[in-house]
Amino acid sequence: SPQYDPSPEYEPEAGSSSFQQSSQHQIELSQKDADDLFGCND
């Protein structure tokens, strides 16, 4: 869109990377929670 004018400060790769890291972190937390919940049911 013509209205979109990215500033020099904006780095798409850095933004995507940090978003990926944050998502991966959430996934790891979810997996850990699942391990805590279901891992106890031996």
C-alpha positions as CSV (number, residue, x, y, z in Angstrom):
1,S,0.0,0.0,0.0
2,P,1.3,3.5,-0.9
3,Q,0.6,4.6,2.7
4,Y,3.1,2.1,4.0
5,D,6.4,3.9,4.3
6,P,8.8,1.9,6.4
7,S,11.2,4.0,8.5
8,P,15.0,3.2,8.4
9,E,14.6,2.0,12.0
10,Y,12.3,-0.7,11.0
11,E,14.0,-4.0,10.2
12,P,11.6,-6.7,8.9
13,E,14.1,-9.5,9.5
14,A,14.9,-8.4,13.0
15,G,11.2,-8.1,13.7
16,S,10.3,-11.5,12.3
17,S,13.3,-13.0,14.1
18,S,12.3,-11.7,17.4
19,F,8.7,-12.7,16.8
20,Q,9.9,-16.2,15.9
21,Q,12.0,-16.4,19.1
22,S,9.0,-15.2,21.1
23,S,6.7,-17.8,19.5
24,Q,9.3,-20.5,20.0
25,H,9.7,-19.5,23.6
26,Q,5.9,-19.7,24.1
27,I,5.9,-23.2,22.5
28,E,8.7,-24.3,24.8
29,L,6.8,-23.0,27.8
30,S,3.6,-24.8,26.6
31,Q,5.6,-28.0,26.1
32,K,7.1,-27.6,29.6
33,D,3.7,-27.1,31.1
34,A,2.5,-30.2,29.3
35,D,5.4,-32.2,30.6
36,D,4.7,-30.9,34.1
37,L,1.0,-31.9,33.8
38,F,1.3,-35.2,32.0
39,G,4.8,-36.2,33.0
40,C,3.7,-36.7,36.6
41,N,1.1,-39.3,35.5
42,D,3.4,-42.2,35.4
